[in-house]
Amino acid sequence: MVPRIVSFGFKYGVPVDADLVFDVRYLPNPHFVPELKPHTGLEQEVQDYVLKSPEAARLLADVEPSSAAHASATSGKGRRISRSPWGAPAASIAP
């Protein structure tokens, strides 16, 4: 199974084909940092800003084992892709 992580804004609703949804609105939001506001989550400086926070480190440490368990449990069900949306404010791109 290939995990796929997508970002979405709660403002627009949760993706209907999601297997797992993580609310990450508590992570630092680069949209509110003036020098990062014009950039997207595809750019390294935005990714670094979010992923180097203690909150992101804790999230990743917690999510990795549970995601692996989810993938293991669903792998025998004939599914090739598991979508795990990360809910973020609509104005920013989540990691």
Backbone hydrogen bonds in HBPLUS format (Angstrom, degrees):
<---DONOR---> <-ACCEPTOR-->    atom                        ^
c    i                          cat <-CA-CA->   ^        H-A-AA   ^      H-
h    n   atom  resd res      DA  || num        DHA   H-A  angle D-A-AA Bond
n    s   type  num  typ     dist DA aas  dist angle  dist       angle   num
A0002-VAL N   A0080-ARG O   2.89 MM  78  6.15 169.0  1.90 148.4 149.3     1
A0082-SER N   A0002-VAL O   3.25 MM  80  6.38 157.6  2.31 134.1 137.7     2
A0004-ARG N   A0082-SER O   2.83 MM  78  5.99 156.3  1.89 166.1 161.2     3
A0084-SER N   A0004-ARG O   2.86 MM  80  6.19 157.8  1.91 159.9 163.9     4
A0086-TRP N   A0006-VAL O   2.81 MM  80  6.22 152.4  1.88 161.3 170.7     5
A0088-ALA N   A0008-PHE O   3.04 MM  80  6.19 165.0  2.06 165.0 169.6     6
A0012-TYR N   A0009-GLY O   2.85 MM   3  5.57 155.6  1.91 121.8 128.0     7
A0013-GLY N   A0010-PHE O   3.00 MM   3  4.90 156.5  2.06 102.6 110.3     8
A0018-ALA N   A0015-PRO O   3.38 MM   3  5.64 154.0  2.45 116.9 115.3     9
A0019-ASP N   A0083-ARG O   2.95 MM  64  5.51 162.0  1.98 145.2 151.2    10
A0020-LEU N   A0083-ARG O   3.36 MM  63  6.77 157.4  2.41 149.9 154.8    11
A0022-PHE N   A0085-PRO O   3.02 MM  63  6.41 161.9  2.05 157.6 163.5    12
A0087-GLY N   A0022-PHE O   2.66 MM  65  5.90 150.0  1.75 156.2 165.9    13
A0024-VAL N   A0087-GLY O   2.91 MM  63  5.65 154.8  1.97 145.8 153.6    14
A0027-LEU N   A0024-VAL O   3.07 MM   3  5.69 167.5  2.08 119.3 123.4    15
A0032-PHE N   A0029-ASN O   3.17 MM   3  6.02 161.4  2.20 123.4 126.9    16
A0033-VAL N   A0030-PRO O   3.12 MM   3  5.21 166.8  2.14 110.6 112.4    17
A0036-LEU N   A0033-VAL O   2.79 MM   3  5.35 144.8  1.91 122.7 134.0    18
A0037-LYS N   A0033-VAL O   2.92 MM   4  5.86 137.7  2.10 157.5 166.1    19
A0039-HIS N   A0036-LEU O   2.88 MM   3  5.41 159.6  1.92 123.8 130.7    20
A0043-GLU N   A0040-THR O   3.11 MM   3  5.77 168.0  2.13 118.7 122.4    21
A0046-VAL N   A0043-GLU O   3.14 MM   3  5.65 130.1  2.40 111.9 123.6    22
A0047-GLN N   A0043-GLU O   3.14 MM   4  6.45 164.5  2.16 154.4 159.3    23
A0048-ASP N   A0044-GLN O   2.80 MM   4  5.99 164.7  1.82 158.6 162.6    24
A0049-TYR N   A0045-GLU O   3.12 MM   4  6.17 156.0  2.18 134.0 140.3    25
A0050-VAL N   A0046-VAL O   3.14 MM   4  6.43 162.6  2.17 154.2 157.1    26
A0051-LEU N   A0047-GLN O   2.79 MM   4  5.84 169.2  1.80 162.2 163.9    27
A0052-LYS N   A0048-ASP O   3.00 MM   4  5.64 143.5  2.14 143.9 148.5    28
A0053-SER N   A0050-VAL O   3.26 MM   3  5.78 163.8  2.29 115.8 119.0    29
A0057-ALA N   A0053-SER O   3.16 MM   4  6.50 158.4  2.21 151.6 157.7    30
A0058-ARG N   A0054-PRO O   3.02 MM   4  6.28 160.5  2.06 150.0 154.3    31
A0059-LEU N   A0055-GLU O   2.96 MM   4  6.16 159.3  2.00 145.7 152.0    32
A0060-LEU N   A0056-ALA O   2.90 MM   4  6.09 171.8  1.91 156.3 157.6    33
A0061-ALA N   A0057-ALA O   3.04 MM   4  6.18 155.9  2.10 144.3 151.2    34
A0062-ASP N   A0058-ARG O   2.99 MM   4  6.17 146.5  2.10 146.6 155.4    35
A0062-ASP N   A0059-LEU O   3.12 MM   3  5.18 122.3  2.47  96.3 110.8    36
A0063-VAL N   A0059-LEU O   2.80 MM   4  5.93 159.6  1.84 159.0 165.2    37
A0064-GLU N   A0060-LEU O   3.14 MM   4  5.92 162.6  2.17 143.4 146.9    38
A0067-SER N   A0063-VAL O   2.80 MM   4  5.84 157.6  1.85 163.2 169.6    39
A0068-ALA N   A0064-GLU O   3.03 MM   4  6.18 156.3  2.09 149.8 156.0    40
A0069-ALA N   A0065-PRO O   3.04 MM   4  6.30 154.0  2.11 144.9 151.7    41
A0070-HIS N   A0066-SER O   2.97 MM   4  6.18 154.1  2.04 142.6 149.7    42
A0071-ALA N   A0067-SER O   2.90 MM   4  6.13 163.1  1.93 151.4 155.5    43
A0072-SER N   A0068-ALA O   2.97 MM   4  6.14 156.1  2.02 145.1 151.7    44
A0073-ALA N   A0069-ALA O   2.96 MM   4  6.14 156.4  2.02 146.9 153.2    45
A0074-THR N   A0070-HIS O   3.01 MM   4  6.20 146.3  2.12 149.6 158.1    46
A0075-SER N   A0071-ALA O   2.98 MM   4  5.78 123.4  2.30 141.2 153.0    47
A0077-LYS N   A0074-THR O   3.14 MM   3  5.43 162.6  2.17 116.7 119.2    48
A0092-SER N   A0089-PRO O   3.08 MM   3  5.73 171.8  2.08 123.7 126.3    49
